[in-house]
Amino acid sequence: MSFGEFLLVAVLALPAVGAVLVAVTPRDRVARLVGTAVAALTLVGAVLLVFGDHGWFGYGPAPAVQPWHQLDLPWVPGLDLRFHLGVDGISWPLVVLTALLTLLCCGYTLWRVPAGGSGRALVALLLVVEVGILGTFLALDLVLFFAFFEVVLLPMYAIIAGWGGADRRRAARKFALYTLLGSVLLLVGVYVVVAAAGTADIVALTGGAGLSRGTQLAAFTLLGLAFAVKAPLWPLHSWLPDAHTQAPTVGSVILAGVLLKMGTYGLIRVAVGVAPEGARWAAPVLGVLAVAAILIGSLVCLAQDELKRLIAYSSVGHMGFVLLGVATLTATGIQAALIGNIAHGVITGLLFFLAGAVKDRTHTGALAELSGLRETAPRLAGLLGFAAVASLGLPGLAGFWGEAFAVFAAVRRGGPLWITLAVLAAVGGALTAAYFLRLLRQVTHGRPSPAVGRLAPGLAGAELTAWAPLVLLALAVGLAPTLVLGLATGPVDALVGVLR
């Protein structure tokens, strides 16, 4: 086994074994320490995956998927299914982001465990969720991809239902039902592709693999709808605000930070890659729905009066920019989607950490009851201001590049439809600035409300430890977008090559 193969196995095996160890460790705090240590080792393994025999731009015209490292073993020989894992410049940033956010969430539980259950069970579930998300990003076999995609459902349902807010069970059921709908569509789509092509290998399937036009149209419709539920794309988004609002802080961070990215990654890697003719056929519809998500999400945010719910609806708009980039089917647009994924994960993860800190201190999320935060807790108010301006797309911070490139890609695509979509998306960007500035005016300015007036000014060391990496990443990706785009240039160009 090569070093790269060992790392691929380790990145999946460590959180899986760690979840078992956490579950059987009798002492709660010791179990949370074990889980945090395992998450740290997983992050180290994920980072090391970048080292291999590859260049930053070393992709040729074919095949379109050229992993830096891959592991390809027989899984179910009778059905010609293989345990095929691999990582490249499209998946690696998401693998690292998943490992980082899981570590931060596990470490956060050492300081605060939400009410509803033991910290040991919560950390074990977080590690199981990590296995499913990492496996989704690493799988290069369609059936294996589906299996990992489904691993996430039950543990995330348990996190929301067990440690969430007052209406947690209804939100968890809604999350499960929508996800199951997407799963059924994904399963049928996988079956259509595998039955027609005779293989489940994503490397071989990328580019269409001889699939007829009718098969590709049917496959993209099924796969696109499945991933649209997870992304989420309007009008399949209504599970998201309830799940985010009711989930505990660490659950919201994982949901926003990486679980949504399973949908956008699947759309790029599987739906667009496997059914390029279907993607070209559906691109205008996807673009229209993406811009609808941007505008509707922004308008709803302008009317929101609850902190976590506003941030949740902002995700609908931000993921709309990601999906608009994908819909253009251009190198610039897909690059916009990739950096938008990472930026959204970093910034919205930070926003949910901060929203959780505000709610834990004040015991309310109502914006009308949170005025004057900068007077009593200036450090918390300053971090909230930083995260808000990063999320609204201020140049120099991570949120700028994905939105700007998505609009630019739509303009470059040309034609009345795409120019109109670009203009409307830009209007949505302005509305994003409006609702985040409204949020800051209501929460940080004015006279301190009774709930805010009793706050202490300091921040816990555990909070700073969890938030600092996200602040630094928002700055680093904003100032040096090549950290994400440089590694993705080769695979994106290769993917766009098979779309032509």
Summary of the structure (lengths in Angstrom):
residues: 500
radius of gyration: 21.4
end to end distance: 37.3
largest distance: 69.8
contacts: 2033
relative contact order: 0.11
helix: 76%
strand: 4%
